[in-house]
Amino acid sequence: MVFSSPIFLFGFLPLALILYFLSPRIVKNYSLLACSLIFYAWGEVFYLALMLVSIISNYFVGLLIHKSQTSSHYSNLPKIWITTGIVINISLLGVFKYANFICDNINAVLSIVNIPTIDLEPVHLPLGISFFTFQAISYIVDVYKKEVPAQKNIFNLALYISLFPQLIAGPIVRYHDIASQIIKRTHSIDKFASGVRRFIMGLAKKMLIANSVGVIADSVFELGGDELTLPLAWIGIIAYSLQIFFDFSGYSDMAIGLGKMFGFHFLENFNYPYISTSLREFWRRWHISLSTWFRDYVYIALGGSRRSPVRVYINLLIVFILTGIWHGASWNFLIWGLFHGLFLATEHAGFSKVLKKVWRPITHLYLLLVVVVGWVIFRSDTIPQALSYMKSMVSVSNLHTSTYRYSLVLSYETLSALIIGIIICTPIFPKLKSHLEKTFENNTMKMFLFVYFPQTAILVALLIISSSKIAASTYNPFLYFRF
């Protein structure tokens, strides 16, 4: 079920909210758990069993870790159980996400040496498995580190792993950030209204910007040969850079908004990443829940920055290769991760000090070029396609683009979305709102006229326009459903 679908907006969500708020406090978690399992089973009935296996196995692993830590005998047992839990989770992810990729690469080698290849049917990727698996790992690791006690109520743990607002595409909610909220959380009209506002903003990002600029990106990436001129190549990758940001941050906004409606507080997942001036800063602003997960559970576990410089660079490369592989079973994703890892290692080696001395617009241009080239690798289906696209981006001999070709790629709607998207990538509007609130903080009437009323009017308009877009389209999948 997709957040930007009529069945969710006008069917599932209203019924889930009614059921939740009519339920007594003691059964609210159970009603929300039922809604979450129904939400997942709607499109993944068969793989609901996989999620239940994840819930049950991590529940017992958590209890075993806790029990072994309180025992004075067998001091190695906690390590054995945490290792077992991680292996179970990674195995589930590996079988369903990487089995075909591994098999295809083995077959490529076997075919070279004339050995019979392995016949493996395509394995379907369960929705959200990358996200709920990482959440499950965070639970058992947090228990192992004694940051939280083991959850003795399996239904509470099931709610944490299956909570539908962020189940399919994040943000990755770590157990220690939400453990207390599962047991006790507050509800208020202000919190609910804030959630509604955040949800509408996310829906508008998806329907009005991401989908529109996505049309440009798809049209350009379908071109080949001399059809893909230098201007079109740049238009296409800029459009994709906006599409992936607004599509994913839009989902995160909707998830955070839904969480607030049900009384939860999820941490932010994006913080204007395209205004960064270094790749290190970019990853502090982009997909924050994933980058901090890898930092806390992988990078630090490898020794982090406490080791020798060479080992630190290796740690960075390992983390970002894993980050790339996490996104998908493809060499493109692995190379995209390695590409980012190399630049991060370079910055860590001293290039970041150079960047601090350079004029800010130059460092900003550096960051955008690195990220945009990375998105070419990320978006392309194959490495040869990525290299061909990059060649078009620098091919000054292929500048001429006919008006007809522009008209096939751009329309008034998509061009408007492209321009508006670039503006919204900067914190102009939040700063304007903050300035107005500060200016009129002592004048209730002006605060209403210049802040609250325009904000409400814009949200209503965005909801109406987004709803009309949903009604006119058939299916609006989010890009990160692939991962």
C-alpha positions as CSV (number, residue, x, y, z in Angstrom):
1,M,0.0,0.0,0.0
2,V,1.4,3.4,-1.0
3,F,0.9,6.6,1.0
4,S,0.1,8.5,-2.1
5,S,-2.7,6.2,-3.2
6,P,-6.5,6.7,-2.8
7,I,-6.9,3.5,-0.9
8,F,-4.5,4.7,1.8
9,L,-5.5,8.3,2.0
10,F,-9.3,7.8,1.9
11,G,-9.6,4.3,3.2
12,F,-6.9,2.8,5.4
13,L,-5.6,5.9,7.1
14,P,-9.0,7.3,8.3
15,L,-10.0,3.8,9.5
16,A,-6.7,3.3,11.3
17,L,-6.9,6.6,13.1
18,I,-10.5,6.0,14.1
19,L,-9.7,2.5,15.4
20,Y,-6.6,3.8,17.3
21,F,-8.2,6.8,19.0
22,L,-11.4,4.8,19.9
23,S,-9.3,2.1,21.5
24,P,-8.6,2.3,25.2
25,R,-5.1,3.3,26.2
26,I,-4.3,-0.3,27.2
27,V,-5.0,-1.7,23.8
28,K,-3.8,1.2,21.5
29,N,-0.5,-0.6,20.8
30,Y,-2.4,-3.8,19.8
31,S,-4.8,-1.9,17.4
32,L,-1.8,-0.1,15.9
33,L,0.1,-3.4,15.5
34,A,-3.0,-4.9,13.8
35,C,-3.1,-1.9,11.4
36,S,0.6,-2.2,10.7
37,L,0.4,-5.9,9.9
38,I,-2.6,-5.4,7.6
39,F,-0.8,-2.5,5.9
40,Y,2.2,-4.8,5.1
41,A,0.0,-7.8,4.2
42,W,-1.9,-5.7,1.7
43,G,0.8,-6.0,-0.8
44,E,3.0,-8.6,0.8
45,V,0.7,-11.4,2.1
46,F,3.3,-14.2,1.6
47,Y,6.2,-12.2,3.0
48,L,4.2,-11.3,6.2
49,A,5.5,-14.6,7.4
50,L,9.1,-13.4,6.8
51,M,8.4,-10.4,9.0
52,L,6.9,-12.6,11.7
53,V,10.1,-14.8,11.6
54,S,12.2,-11.6,12.1
55,I,10.0,-10.5,15.0
56,I,10.0,-13.8,16.8
57,S,13.7,-14.6,16.3
58,N,14.8,-11.1,17.4
59,Y,12.5,-11.3,20.4
60,F,14.1,-14.5,21.7
61,V,17.6,-13.3,20.8
62,G,17.1,-10.2,22.9
63,L,15.9,-12.2,25.9
64,L,18.8,-14.6,25.6
65,I,21.3,-11.8,25.4
66,H,19.8,-10.2,28.5
67,K,19.6,-13.5,30.4
68,S,23.2,-14.3,29.5
69,Q,24.4,-10.9,30.7
70,T,22.8,-11.3,34.1
71,S,24.5,-14.7,34.6
72,S,27.9,-15.0,36.2
73,H,28.7,-18.1,34.1
74,Y,29.7,-18.4,30.4
75,S,30.9,-14.7,29.9
76,N,31.1,-15.3,26.1
77,L,27.4,-16.1,25.8
78,P,26.3,-12.5,25.1
79,K,28.7,-12.3,22.2
80,I,27.5,-15.7,20.9
81,W,23.9,-14.6,21.0
82,I,24.5,-11.2,19.5
83,T,26.5,-12.8,16.7
84,T,23.7,-15.3,16.2
85,G,21.1,-12.6,16.0
86,I,23.1,-10.5,13.5
87,V,23.7,-13.7,11.3
88,I,20.0,-14.5,11.3
89,N,19.0,-10.9,10.2
90,I,21.8,-10.6,7.6
91,S,20.9,-14.1,6.3
92,L,17.3,-13.1,5.8
93,L,18.4,-10.0,4.0
94,G,21.0,-11.9,2.0
95,V,18.7,-14.6,0.8
96,F,15.9,-12.3,-0.4
97,K,17.9,-9.4,-1.6
98,Y,21.2,-10.7,-2.8
99,A,20.7,-14.3,-3.8
100,N,20.1,-13.6,-7.5
101,F,23.0,-11.1,-7.7
102,I,25.4,-13.5,-6.1
103,C,24.2,-16.4,-8.3
104,D,24.5,-14.3,-11.5
105,N,28.1,-13.3,-10.7
106,I,29.0,-16.9,-9.8
107,N,27.4,-18.1,-13.1
108,A,29.5,-15.4,-15.0
109,V,32.7,-17.0,-13.6
110,L,31.5,-20.6,-14.2
111,S,30.6,-19.9,-17.8
112,I,34.1,-18.7,-18.4
113,V,35.6,-22.0,-17.3
114,N,32.8,-24.1,-19.0
115,I,31.3,-25.3,-15.7
116,P,27.5,-25.8,-15.6
117,T,25.8,-22.7,-14.1
118,I,23.4,-22.5,-11.2
119,D,19.8,-22.3,-12.0
120,L,18.0,-20.0,-9.6
121,E,14.5,-18.6,-10.1
122,P,14.2,-14.8,-9.5
123,V,13.7,-14.1,-5.8
124,H,11.1,-11.4,-5.1
125,L,12.3,-8.6,-2.9
126,P,10.0,-8.1,0.1
127,L,9.0,-4.5,0.6
128,G,10.9,-2.7,3.3
129,I,13.2,-5.6,4.2
130,S,16.3,-3.4,4.2
131,F,14.6,-1.0,6.7
132,F,13.0,-3.4,9.1
133,T,16.0,-5.7,9.2
134,F,18.3,-2.8,10.2
135,Q,15.8,-1.8,12.9
136,A,15.8,-5.4,14.2
137,I,19.6,-5.3,14.3
138,S,19.5,-2.0,16.2
139,Y,17.3,-3.6,18.8
140,I,19.5,-6.6,19.6
141,V,22.7,-4.4,19.5
142,D,21.1,-1.9,21.9
143,V,20.2,-4.7,24.2
144,Y,23.7,-6.1,24.0
145,K,25.2,-2.7,24.8
146,K,22.9,-2.4,27.7
147,E,21.5,0.8,26.4
148,V,18.0,-0.6,26.8
149,P,16.5,-3.6,28.6
150,A,15.3,-6.5,26.5
151,Q,11.6,-6.1,25.5
152,K,9.6,-8.8,27.4
153,N,6.4,-8.1,25.5
154,I,6.6,-9.6,22.1
155,F,3.7,-7.5,20.8
156,N,5.6,-4.3,21.7
157,L,8.7,-5.5,19.8
158,A,6.4,-6.5,16.9
159,L,5.0,-2.9,16.9
160,Y,8.5,-1.5,16.8
161,I,9.6,-3.6,13.8
162,S,6.3,-3.4,11.8
163,L,5.2,0.2,12.7
164,F,3.6,1.1,9.3
165,P,4.5,4.9,9.0
166,Q,8.2,4.1,8.5
167,L,8.0,0.4,7.6
168,I,8.5,0.5,3.9
169,A,11.1,3.3,3.3
170,G,12.2,4.6,6.6
171,P,13.5,6.6,8.3
172,I,15.3,3.8,10.1
173,V,14.1,4.2,13.7
174,R,16.6,2.8,16.2
175,Y,15.2,1.0,19.2
176,H,16.8,3.2,21.9
177,D,15.2,6.3,20.3
178,I,11.7,4.9,20.5
179,A,11.7,2.3,23.3
180,S,10.0,4.6,25.9
181,Q,7.5,5.9,23.4
182,I,6.3,2.3,22.7
183,I,5.4,2.0,26.4
184,K,4.1,5.5,27.0
185,R,3.6,8.4,24.6
186,T,1.5,11.6,24.6
187,H,-1.3,12.7,22.3
188,S,-2.5,16.2,21.7
189,I,-4.4,18.3,19.2
190,D,-1.3,20.4,18.5
191,K,0.8,17.3,17.9
192,F,-1.8,15.7,15.6
193,A,-2.1,19.0,13.7
194,S,1.6,19.2,13.3
195,G,1.6,15.7,12.0
196,V,-1.1,16.5,9.4
197,R,0.9,19.6,8.2
198,R,4.1,17.5,7.9
199,F,2.2,14.7,6.0
200,I,0.7,17.2,3.5
201,M,4.1,18.7,2.9
202,G,5.5,15.3,2.2
203,L,2.6,14.4,-0.1
204,A,3.1,17.6,-2.1
205,K,6.9,16.9,-2.4
206,K,6.1,13.5,-3.9
207,M,3.2,14.3,-6.1
208,L,4.0,17.9,-7.3
209,I,7.8,17.9,-7.5
210,A,9.3,14.4,-7.4
211,N,6.8,12.9,-9.9
212,S,7.1,15.9,-12.3
213,V,10.9,16.1,-12.4
214,G,10.9,12.3,-12.6
215,V,9.2,12.6,-16.0
216,I,12.2,14.7,-17.1
217,A,14.8,12.3,-15.7
218,D,13.1,9.2,-17.2
219,S,12.8,10.9,-20.7
220,V,16.4,11.9,-20.7
221,F,17.8,8.6,-19.5
222,E,15.9,6.8,-22.3
223,L,17.9,8.8,-24.9
224,G,21.0,7.4,-26.3
225,G,23.7,8.2,-28.8
226,D,23.7,11.6,-30.4
227,E,20.2,12.2,-29.0
228,L,21.7,12.8,-25.6
229,T,23.3,16.1,-26.0
230,L,25.3,17.9,-23.3
231,P,22.5,20.3,-22.2
232,L,20.0,17.4,-22.0
233,A,22.4,15.2,-20.0
234,W,22.7,18.0,-17.4
235,I,19.0,18.7,-17.4
236,G,18.3,15.0,-16.9
237,I,20.7,14.4,-14.0
238,I,19.7,17.6,-12.2
239,A,16.1,16.5,-12.6
240,Y,17.0,13.1,-11.1
241,S,18.9,14.7,-8.3
242,L,15.7,16.6,-7.4
243,Q,13.5,13.6,-7.9
244,I,15.4,11.3,-5.5
245,F,15.6,14.0,-2.9
246,F,11.9,15.1,-3.0
247,D,10.7,11.5,-3.4
248,F,12.6,10.2,-0.4
249,S,12.4,13.2,1.8
250,G,8.7,13.4,0.9
251,Y,8.2,9.9,2.2
252,S,10.2,10.7,5.3
253,D,8.0,13.8,5.9
254,M,4.9,11.7,5.5
255,A,6.3,9.0,7.9
256,I,7.3,11.6,10.5
257,G,3.8,13.2,10.2
258,L,2.0,9.9,10.5
259,G,4.2,9.1,13.6
260,K,3.1,12.4,15.2
261,M,-0.6,11.6,14.5
262,F,-0.2,8.3,16.5
263,G,1.9,10.0,19.3
264,F,5.4,9.1,18.1
265,H,8.4,11.3,17.6
266,F,10.7,10.2,14.8
267,L,14.1,11.8,14.3
268,E,14.7,14.0,11.1
269,N,16.0,12.2,8.1
270,F,17.0,15.1,5.8
271,N,18.4,18.6,6.5
272,Y,18.8,20.4,3.2
273,P,21.7,18.2,2.0
274,Y,22.2,20.1,-1.3
275,I,23.4,23.2,0.5
276,S,26.4,21.3,1.8
277,T,30.0,22.3,1.0
278,S,31.7,18.9,1.6
279,L,30.7,15.3,1.2
280,R,31.2,14.8,4.9
281,E,28.6,17.5,5.5
282,F,26.3,16.0,2.8
283,W,26.1,12.7,4.7
284,R,25.3,14.5,7.9
285,R,22.3,15.9,6.1
286,W,21.3,13.2,3.7
287,H,19.4,10.0,4.8
288,I,20.5,10.8,8.4
289,S,19.0,7.7,9.8
290,L,21.1,5.4,7.5
291,S,24.3,7.3,7.8
292,T,24.1,7.4,11.6
293,W,23.2,3.7,11.7
294,F,26.3,2.8,9.8
295,R,28.4,5.2,11.9
296,D,27.2,3.8,15.2
297,Y,26.9,0.1,14.4
298,V,29.6,-0.5,11.7
299,Y,32.1,2.4,11.6
300,I,32.6,2.6,15.3
301,A,32.6,-1.2,15.6
302,L,35.5,-1.2,13.1
303,G,37.5,1.2,15.2
304,G,36.1,4.4,13.7
305,S,38.7,7.3,13.7
306,R,40.7,5.8,16.7
307,R,42.9,3.7,14.5
308,S,45.8,4.5,12.2
309,P,45.1,6.8,9.2
310,V,45.2,4.0,6.7
311,R,42.8,1.9,8.8
312,V,40.5,4.9,9.1
313,Y,40.4,5.2,5.3
314,I,39.7,1.5,5.0
315,N,36.9,1.7,7.5
316,L,35.3,4.6,5.5
317,L,35.6,2.5,2.3
318,I,34.0,-0.5,4.0
319,V,31.1,1.5,5.4
320,F,30.3,3.2,2.1
321,I,30.7,0.0,0.0
322,L,28.2,-1.5,2.5
323,T,26.0,1.6,2.1
324,G,26.0,1.1,-1.6
325,I,25.2,-2.6,-1.4
326,W,22.4,-1.8,1.1
327,H,20.7,0.2,-1.6
328,G,20.6,-2.7,-4.0
329,A,22.1,-5.9,-5.4
330,S,24.0,-4.3,-8.3
331,W,27.5,-3.4,-9.2
332,N,26.3,0.2,-9.9
333,F,25.3,0.6,-6.2
334,L,28.5,-0.9,-5.0
335,I,30.6,1.4,-7.2
336,W,28.4,4.4,-6.1
337,G,29.2,3.6,-2.5
338,L,32.9,3.1,-3.3
339,F,32.9,6.5,-5.2
340,H,31.5,8.3,-2.1
341,G,33.9,6.4,0.2
342,L,36.9,7.5,-1.8
343,F,35.9,11.2,-1.7
344,L,35.2,10.9,2.0
345,A,38.5,9.3,2.7
346,T,40.2,12.1,0.7
347,E,38.4,14.7,2.7
348,H,39.4,12.9,5.9
349,A,43.0,12.8,4.8
350,G,43.2,16.5,4.7
351,F,41.2,17.8,1.8
352,S,38.5,19.0,4.1
353,K,41.1,21.5,5.5
354,V,41.6,22.8,2.0
355,L,37.9,23.2,1.4
356,K,37.6,25.3,4.5
357,K,40.0,27.8,3.0
358,V,38.3,28.0,-0.3
359,W,35.5,30.5,-1.3
360,R,32.2,28.9,-0.2
361,P,30.5,28.9,-3.6
362,I,33.5,26.9,-5.0
363,T,33.2,24.3,-2.2
364,H,29.4,24.2,-2.8
365,L,30.0,23.6,-6.5
366,Y,32.5,20.8,-5.7
367,L,29.9,19.1,-3.5
368,L,27.2,19.3,-6.2
369,L,29.5,18.0,-8.9
370,V,30.5,15.0,-6.8
371,V,26.9,14.2,-5.8
372,V,25.5,14.6,-9.3
373,V,28.2,12.4,-10.8
374,G,27.4,9.8,-8.1
375,W,23.7,10.0,-9.0
376,V,24.5,9.1,-12.6
377,I,26.1,5.9,-11.4
378,F,23.1,5.3,-9.0
379,R,20.4,6.0,-11.6
380,S,22.0,4.1,-14.5
381,D,21.1,0.4,-15.1
382,T,24.7,-0.6,-16.0
383,I,28.2,0.8,-15.6
384,P,28.6,1.2,-19.4
385,Q,25.4,3.3,-19.5
386,A,26.7,5.4,-16.6
387,L,30.0,6.0,-18.4
388,S,28.2,6.9,-21.6
389,Y,26.0,9.3,-19.8
390,M,29.0,11.0,-18.1
391,K,30.6,11.3,-21.5
392,S,27.6,13.2,-22.8
393,M,27.8,15.5,-19.8
394,V,31.3,16.7,-20.9
395,S,30.9,16.3,-24.7
396,V,31.3,19.9,-25.8
397,S,31.1,18.7,-29.4
398,N,27.5,17.7,-28.9
399,L,26.0,21.0,-27.7
400,H,23.2,21.5,-30.3
401,T,19.8,20.5,-29.1
402,S,16.8,21.1,-31.3
403,T,13.7,23.0,-29.9
404,Y,11.7,19.8,-30.7
405,R,14.0,17.7,-28.5
406,Y,13.6,20.1,-25.6
407,S,9.8,20.0,-26.0
408,L,9.9,16.2,-25.7
409,V,11.7,16.4,-22.4
410,L,10.3,19.6,-20.9
411,S,6.8,21.0,-20.4
412,Y,5.6,24.0,-18.6
413,E,4.6,21.8,-15.6
414,T,7.9,19.9,-15.4
415,L,10.0,23.0,-15.9
416,S,8.0,24.8,-13.1
417,A,8.6,21.8,-10.8
418,L,12.3,21.9,-11.7
419,I,12.6,25.5,-10.8
420,I,10.5,25.3,-7.6
421,G,12.4,22.2,-6.6
422,I,15.7,24.0,-6.8
423,I,14.4,26.8,-4.7
424,I,12.9,24.5,-2.0
425,C,16.2,22.6,-1.7
426,T,17.4,25.7,0.2
427,P,16.0,26.8,3.6
428,I,14.6,30.0,2.1
429,F,11.0,29.5,3.2
430,P,11.8,28.3,6.8
431,K,14.0,31.4,7.3
432,L,11.3,33.6,5.9
433,K,8.7,32.1,8.2
434,S,11.1,32.4,11.2
435,H,11.7,36.1,10.3
436,L,8.0,36.8,10.0
437,E,7.2,35.1,13.3
438,K,9.9,37.1,15.0
439,T,8.7,40.3,13.4
440,F,5.1,39.9,14.4
441,E,5.5,38.0,17.7
442,N,3.8,40.8,19.7
443,N,1.0,41.4,17.2
444,T,-1.5,38.6,17.1
445,M,-3.5,40.0,14.2
446,K,-0.5,40.4,11.9
447,M,0.8,37.0,13.0
448,F,-2.5,35.5,11.8
449,L,-2.6,37.5,8.6
450,F,1.0,37.1,7.5
451,V,1.9,33.7,9.0
452,Y,-0.9,31.4,10.1
453,F,-3.5,32.2,7.5
454,P,-1.1,32.0,4.4
455,Q,0.4,28.8,5.8
456,T,-3.0,27.2,6.2
457,A,-4.2,28.4,2.8
458,I,-1.0,27.0,1.1
459,L,-1.5,23.6,2.9
460,V,-5.1,23.3,1.8
461,A,-4.2,24.2,-1.7
462,L,-1.3,21.7,-1.7
463,L,-3.6,19.0,-0.4
464,I,-6.3,19.7,-3.0
465,I,-3.8,19.8,-5.9
466,S,-2.0,16.7,-4.7
467,S,-5.3,14.8,-4.3
468,S,-6.3,15.8,-7.9
469,K,-2.9,14.4,-9.1
470,I,-3.5,11.2,-7.2
471,A,-7.0,10.8,-8.7
472,A,-5.6,11.4,-12.2
473,S,-2.8,8.8,-11.9
474,T,-2.9,5.0,-11.2
475,Y,0.2,4.2,-9.2
476,N,2.8,6.4,-7.5
477,P,5.6,4.1,-6.1
478,F,8.4,5.7,-4.1
479,L,11.9,5.2,-5.4
480,Y,13.1,3.7,-2.2
481,F,10.5,0.9,-2.4
482,R,13.2,-0.7,-4.6
483,F,15.6,-0.9,-1.6
